[in-house]
Amino acid sequence: MKVEPINNPHNHGQSRFAGTFTKLRVFELLDCDRITFVDADFA
């Protein structure tokens, strides 16, 4: 599923943090019974 990115207002000019707030879109998945969200740096 593609989502519109949420721009990070605090990225301080570092492009690697530009889309970090987009992961908050997981809370918009209201039609699902269960969701497993794994962030890329969980390990």
N, C-alpha and C positions, 0 to 999 in steps of 0.2 A: 504494500500500500504506500503510495506516495503522499506526502504531506507538505504543506507550506512550511518553510523553515521559520523559526523564531530567532531573530537576530539577537546576539548577545550584546547588551548595551555596555558591558564592562570588558570587552576583549582587549583593550589597550593597544590596538593596532596589530595584534597577533592573529593572523588569519586562521591558525589552527583552532582557535576558540570561537570562531565566527558562528557556528551552528550548535553550540553546546546546549542551548536552551531548548532546541527542537525536541530533545528526548522527553520533555514535559508533555508532549502531545499524547503520550501513552495514557494519560488520564482522561483523554477524550474518547477512548474506546469503550463506549457504554453498551454496545450491542454484544459484547463478549461475556461469556460466563466466567472464564478464567483467562488470565494473561500472565505470561512469564516474560519479564523484562530483564535482559542481561546486558549490562553496560560493557563496552569494549575493554575497559581496564579493570575488570572484576578479579582477575587472577593475581 
